[in-house]
Amino acid sequence: MDPTLYKAAVRGNIVYANFLLADHLNRDEENGYQVTPKGNKVLHVAALYGHSRFAAEVLKISPALLCFQNKKNETTLHIAANEGHTEVVSVLLACVEDHNTKEKLTRATDASGDIALHKAVRSQHLDVVKLLVKEDSEFEFPPNHSQETPLYLVAESGFHDALINILESCKKPTYSAGPSNRTPLHAAVIQKHKGLGDVVSDMLGWKQSLVYLLAGSENDWTTAIHIAASEDSDKCDSLVDKPDSYDTTPLHLLAVSGNHLPELINHPRVKKMSFNKENHTPLDIALSCTVTTEKFKDYVKRKNDLRALTNLQILSILDVVLKHQVKL
């Protein structure tokens, strides 16, 4: 790329000294198509440095540059979205003359399969996210080459405001499985970020069935609830008793730590005496673990209804207590 043109794009100078952008681009049609070593054209450079007026001027003269891609297959919209340059994004979208071209721009994928929304979400630029979602609300925003959808990324990172915007504004955002066959809800629960409670609540409010969707392989799968339970999450308000591929329920998993056991046992939908593939009930597990024994025995002692429960070996809860030498 001509050093003078490059310097003007970096600084956003439409006019300076003896340089006039319009004259430079009109003098030779090829001037606008010159590239840097990374394959960036002048519009890419302007987008990178956030110069919206410069970008608008370039597009007046060379509108065909709008959808050009660099060596990473990035459009100017990819770059502006990644950098969080909201004004540049607005200019690029406003310069689109027809619906088909706008779709081509907003849905273009780079070498990683990212569309511009992936970039904005990953860099956590909320204003850009809102612009992109508004411009293409009918689009399902599919996954990139790593199987990450924009919805998956916001859930994984706890980008709560972006999550709300996508769920409220997109007509049909995809919740298809991502890396390791995980849904956005799995991703949120695994990361245990600060905004986990709000993210989980909003996602379940949008689609309750996410709690039942499986992650993993055919013979080694789990659900978001199982993950939350095994991580000892305190955001398990929507616990269900659906077992995983090992017939392990959330209650089995929480029994190991002893935390939340009273709340979970009292949950109307939890099966207290469900058996895993080792024929153990949650009560067996709780009473066999040293860490949980002291926490749990007092609770069992106060609950007469639990004393009558039996496991596969027809042992009552009192038998199990004695078996594990728990003094009530």
C-alpha positions in Angstrom: 0.0 0.0 0.0 1.2 3.5 -0.8 2.8 4.8 2.4 1.0 8.2 2.1 -2.4 6.5 1.8 -1.6 4.1 4.7 -0.6 7.0 7.0 -3.7 8.9 6.1 -5.9 5.9 7.0 -4.1 5.3 10.3 -4.5 9.0 11.3 -8.0 9.4 9.8 -6.8 12.3 7.7 -9.1 13.0 4.7 -7.1 16.1 3.9 -3.6 17.0 5.1 -0.7 18.9 3.5 -0.8 18.0 -0.2 -2.9 14.9 0.3 -6.6 14.8 -0.5 -8.2 11.4 -0.1 -10.8 11.8 -2.8 -8.2 12.9 -5.4 -5.9 10.0 -4.4 -8.7 7.4 -4.9 -10.1 8.9 -8.0 -6.8 9.4 -9.7 -6.4 5.6 -10.1 -9.1 3.1 -9.4 -6.5 0.6 -8.2 -5.3 2.9 -5.3 -8.2 1.9 -3.1 -7.4 -1.8 -3.7 -3.8 -1.6 -2.6 -3.1 -3.9 0.4 -0.8 -4.1 3.4 1.3 -7.2 4.1 -1.7 -8.6 6.1 -4.0 -8.1 3.1 -5.8 -5.1 4.6 -7.1 -2.5 2.2 -7.5 1.1 3.1 -11.0 0.6 4.5 -9.7 -2.2 6.8 -7.0 0.1 8.1 -9.6 2.9 8.8 -11.8 0.4 10.6 -9.0 -0.9 12.7 -8.2 2.6 14.0 -11.8 3.7 14.4 -12.0 6.5 11.8 -15.6 6.6 10.8 -15.5 9.8 8.7 -12.5 8.4 6.7 -14.3 5.1 6.2 -17.5 6.9 5.0 -15.4 9.0 2.5 -13.7 5.8 1.1 -17.1 4.1 0.6 -18.5 7.2 -1.3 -15.7 6.7 -3.8 -15.2 2.9 -3.7 -18.3 1.2 -2.3 -17.2 -2.2 -3.6 -14.5 -2.2 -0.9 -17.2 -2.8 1.7 -17.3 -6.6 1.5 -13.6 -7.3 0.7 -11.7 -9.6 3.0 -8.1 -9.7 4.1 -5.8 -12.7 4.4 -7.8 -13.9 7.5 -11.0 -13.5 5.5 -12.0 -10.6 7.7 -14.2 -7.8 6.4 -14.0 -4.3 7.6 -17.1 -5.1 9.7 -15.2 -8.0 11.4 -12.4 -5.6 12.3 -14.6 -2.7 13.6 -16.7 -5.1 15.6 -13.6 -6.7 17.2 -12.2 -3.3 18.1 -15.5 -2.0 19.4 -15.6 0.9 17.1 -19.4 1.5 17.2 -19.4 4.6 14.9 -17.5 2.7 12.2 -19.9 -0.2 12.4 -22.8 2.2 12.0 -21.2 3.8 9.0 -20.5 0.4 7.4 -24.1 -0.8 7.9 -25.5 2.6 6.7 -23.6 2.4 3.5 -25.2 -0.9 2.4 -27.5 -0.2 -0.5 -29.6 -3.3 -0.6 -30.7 -6.1 1.8 -28.7 -8.9 0.1 -25.5 -6.9 0.4 -26.2 -6.2 4.1 -26.8 -9.9 4.7 -23.6 -10.7 2.8 -21.7 -8.3 5.1 -23.1 -9.2 8.4 -23.0 -13.0 7.7 -19.6 -13.1 6.2 -17.2 -15.5 8.0 -13.5 -15.2 8.6 -11.0 -18.0 8.5 -12.2 -19.2 11.9 -15.8 -19.2 10.9 -16.6 -16.1 13.0 -19.1 -13.6 11.8 -18.9 -10.0 13.1 -21.2 -10.8 16.0 -18.7 -13.4 17.2 -16.0 -10.8 17.3 -18.2 -8.2 19.2 -19.3 -10.8 21.7 -15.8 -12.2 22.3 -14.4 -8.7 22.9 -17.5 -7.8 24.9 -18.5 -4.7 23.0 -22.2 -4.3 24.0 -23.1 -1.4 21.7 -21.7 -3.2 18.7 -23.6 -6.4 19.7 -26.9 -4.4 19.8 -26.3 -2.9 16.4 -25.4 -6.2 14.7 -28.3 -8.1 16.3 -30.8 -5.3 15.3 -29.6 -5.3 11.7 -30.1 -9.1 11.2 -32.6 -10.2 13.9 -34.0 -13.0 11.6 -30.6 -14.7 11.4 -30.0 -17.6 13.7 -26.3 -16.7 14.2 -24.8 -20.2 13.6 -21.5 -21.6 15.1 -18.0 -21.0 13.9 -15.4 -23.7 13.1 -15.0 -24.3 16.9 -18.8 -24.9 17.2 -19.2 -21.7 19.2 -22.3 -19.7 18.5 -22.5 -16.1 19.7 -25.0 -17.2 22.3 -22.6 -19.9 23.5 -19.9 -17.3 23.9 -22.0 -14.8 25.9 -23.2 -17.6 28.2 -19.6 -19.0 28.6 -18.2 -15.5 29.5 -21.1 -14.3 31.6 -21.7 -11.3 29.2 -25.2 -11.0 30.7 -26.3 -7.8 28.9 -25.4 -9.2 25.6 -27.2 -12.5 26.5 -30.4 -10.5 27.2 -30.1 -8.6 24.0 -29.7 -11.7 21.9 -32.5 -13.6 23.6 -34.9 -10.7 23.4 -34.0 -9.4 19.9 -33.2 -12.5 17.8 -36.2 -14.2 16.4 -34.5 -17.6 16.3 -31.1 -17.7 18.0 -29.6 -21.2 17.7 -28.8 -23.1 20.9 -27.1 -25.9 19.1 -24.4 -27.9 20.8 -21.0 -26.3 20.9 -17.6 -27.6 21.9 -17.8 -31.1 23.5 -21.5 -31.1 22.5 -22.2 -28.6 25.2 -25.1 -26.1 25.0 -24.8 -22.5 26.1 -26.3 -23.5 29.4 -23.6 -26.1 29.9 -21.0 -23.5 29.1 -22.4 -21.0 31.6 -22.6 -23.6 34.5 -19.1 -24.9 33.9 -17.4 -21.5 34.0 -19.1 -20.5 37.3 -18.5 -16.8 36.5 -19.8 -14.0 38.6 -23.0 -13.6 36.6 -23.9 -17.3 36.6 -27.2 -17.0 38.5 -28.6 -14.3 36.1 -27.3 -16.1 33.0 -28.8 -19.4 34.0 -32.1 -17.8 35.1 -32.5 -15.9 31.8 -31.6 -18.9 29.7 -34.1 -21.2 31.4 -36.7 -18.5 31.2 -36.1 -18.4 27.4 -36.0 -22.2 26.9 -36.6 -24.5 29.9 -35.8 -27.6 27.9 -32.1 -26.6 27.9 -31.8 -28.2 31.3 -32.5 -31.6 29.8 -30.1 -31.3 26.8 -27.1 -33.6 26.9 -23.5 -32.9 26.6 -20.7 -35.4 25.8 -20.7 -38.5 23.8 -23.4 -41.1 23.3 -22.0 -43.3 26.2 -20.6 -40.5 28.4 -23.1 -37.7 28.6 -24.4 -35.3 31.3 -26.7 -32.3 31.6 -26.2 -28.8 32.8 -27.8 -29.7 36.1 -25.4 -32.5 36.7 -22.5 -30.2 36.0 -23.8 -27.6 38.4 -24.3 -30.3 41.0 -20.9 -31.8 40.6 -19.3 -28.4 40.8 -21.2 -27.8 44.1 -22.9 -24.8 42.5 -25.3 -22.8 44.7 -27.3 -21.9 41.6 -29.1 -25.1 41.3 -32.6 -23.8 41.9 -34.1 -25.7 38.9 -32.7 -29.1 39.8 -34.4 -32.1 38.3 -34.1 -35.8 38.9 -33.1 -36.8 35.3 -30.2 -39.3 35.6 -27.1 -39.1 33.4 -25.6 -42.0 31.5 -24.4 -43.6 34.7 -27.9 -43.3 36.3 -26.4 -40.6 38.6 -28.8 -37.9 39.6 -27.9 -34.4 40.9 -28.7 -35.6 44.4 -26.0 -38.3 44.0 -23.5 -35.7 43.1 -24.3 -33.2 45.8 -24.3 -36.1 48.3 -20.5 -36.2 48.0 -20.1 -32.7 49.4 -23.1 -32.7 51.8 -23.9 -29.1 50.7 -27.5 -28.3 49.7 -28.6 -31.8 50.7 -31.5 -30.7 53.0 -32.8 -28.4 50.3 -32.5 -31.0 47.6 -34.0 -33.8 49.6 -37.0 -31.6 50.2 -37.4 -30.7 46.5 -40.7 -32.2 45.3 -39.3 -33.4 42.1 -36.2 -35.2 43.4 -36.2 -39.0 43.8 -34.5 -39.5 47.1 -33.9 -43.3 46.6 -32.8 -43.4 42.9 -30.1 -45.9 42.2 -27.0 -45.3 40.1 -25.3 -48.1 38.1 -23.4 -49.1 41.3 -26.7 -49.6 43.0 -26.0 -46.7 45.4 -28.6 -44.2 46.5 -27.7 -40.6 47.4 -28.2 -41.6 51.0 -25.6 -44.4 50.6 -23.1 -41.9 49.2 -23.7 -39.2 51.7 -23.3 -41.5 54.6 -20.2 -43.2 53.2 -18.3 -39.9 52.7 -16.4 -38.6 55.8 -16.9 -35.0 54.6 -20.6 -35.3 54.6 -21.2 -37.6 57.6 -21.2 -34.9 60.2 -23.3 -32.5 58.1 -25.9 -35.1 57.2 -26.4 -37.3 60.2 -28.1 -34.6 62.2 -30.5 -34.0 59.4 -31.3 -37.7 59.0 -31.9 -37.9 62.8 -34.6 -35.2 62.6 -36.3 -36.7 59.6 -38.4 -39.8 60.5 -39.6 -40.2 56.9 -36.0 -40.8 55.8 -35.6 -43.6 58.3 -38.1 -45.7 56.4 -36.4 -45.4 53.1 -34.6 -48.5 51.8 -31.9 -49.1 49.2 -31.4 -52.0 46.8 -30.1 -54.3 49.5 -33.3 -53.7 51.5 -31.3 -51.7 54.1 -33.2 -49.0 55.8 -31.5 -45.6 56.3 -30.8 -46.7 59.9 -29.1 -49.8 58.6 -27.0 -47.7 56.2 -26.1 -45.4 59.1 -24.9 -48.3 61.2 -23.1 -49.8 58.2 -21.0 -46.6 57.9 -20.7 -46.3 61.7 -22.5 -43.1 61.9 -23.8 -42.3 65.4 -27.3 -40.9 65.5 
